Amino acid sequence: MSRVHYDHSDTAQDIWFQPTDGSYRWQQSASEVRVEVLRIASGTVAADLDVIFTPSSLQVINVSKGINHLSGDLASLIVPDDSVWDYDGEVLTIYLHKANLELYAAPACHSLTEWKALFADGFQIKWDDVAKDYSDLPRHSMDLFKQSEIEKDETRRIASDAESLRDKTVETDELRRRERQVRLAVLRGSDYVDWIEMTRRSPVSDSFMG
């Protein structure tokens, strides 16, 4: 089972998925897919590059040399206006903002944010390959999750209080049974012996004591 995190500080793993040709790699959180385009020719500057976003596709081209670095239909929808890219002179990093339309119908089903692949026809990852980072869930889903956790905590508190009360009741009943055992022994003419010594000499079953 893969671990699920709702606080980004808890996610210690930095796992990337990469095709066999090593042309790019990617990772994801609940609301974002981060893509690093590798093998860009030395000397390439940001002005040479163009990244084209549509709701369902991604293309990275070197406009000065006519090179198509990366292109394809995405595995799920994104929000182009909220997707950005950056180039540091070696690696082009793209941040795709997931549309997460499925969450509007089922906001508590956080696994619906998971992409199984970057491209629709690309290699697919297994569900348990990496821990799940849900720290940036869309606000409506995160608010519902936090409210659910508050309710669960309250339910656990009530259950714990009820268990403590049951334990205290059992303890009180046990003490009464022990005291009755001692009183019965005295009434029958025996010298006073506390219940611990009496039980040591002749154990009495719960059914007899009741």
Stockholm file with secondary structure:
# STOCKHOLM 1.0

chainA/1-210         MSRVHYDHSDTAQDIWFQPTDGSYRWQQSASEVRVEVLRIASGTVAADLDVIFTPSSLQVINVSKGINHLSGDLASLIVPDDSVWDYDGEVLTIYLHKANLELYAAPACHSLTEWKALFADGFQIKWDDVAKDYSDLPRHSMDLFKQSEIEKDETRRIASDAESLRDKTVETDELRRRERQVRLAVLRGSDYVDWIEMTRRSPVSDSFMG
#=GR chainA/1-210 SS CCCEESSGGGCCCCCCBCCTTCSEEEEECSSEEEEEECCCCTTCCGGGEEEEEETTEEEEEETTTTEEEEEEEBSSCBCGGGCEEEECSSCEEEEEEBCCTHHHHCTTCGGGGCCSCSBTTSCCCCGGGSCEECTTCCHHHHHHHHHHHHHHHHHHHHHHHHHHHHHHHHHHHHHHHHHHHHHHHHHTTCCCCCHHHHHHHSCCCHHHHC
#=GC SS_cons         CCCEESSGGGCCCCCCBCCTTCSEEEEECSSEEEEEECCCCTTCCGGGEEEEEETTEEEEEETTTTEEEEEEEBSSCBCGGGCEEEECSSCEEEEEEBCCTHHHHCTTCGGGGCCSCSBTTSCCCCGGGSCEECTTCCHHHHHHHHHHHHHHHHHHHHHHHHHHHHHHHHHHHHHHHHHHHHHHHHHTTCCCCCHHHHHHHSCCCHHHHC
//
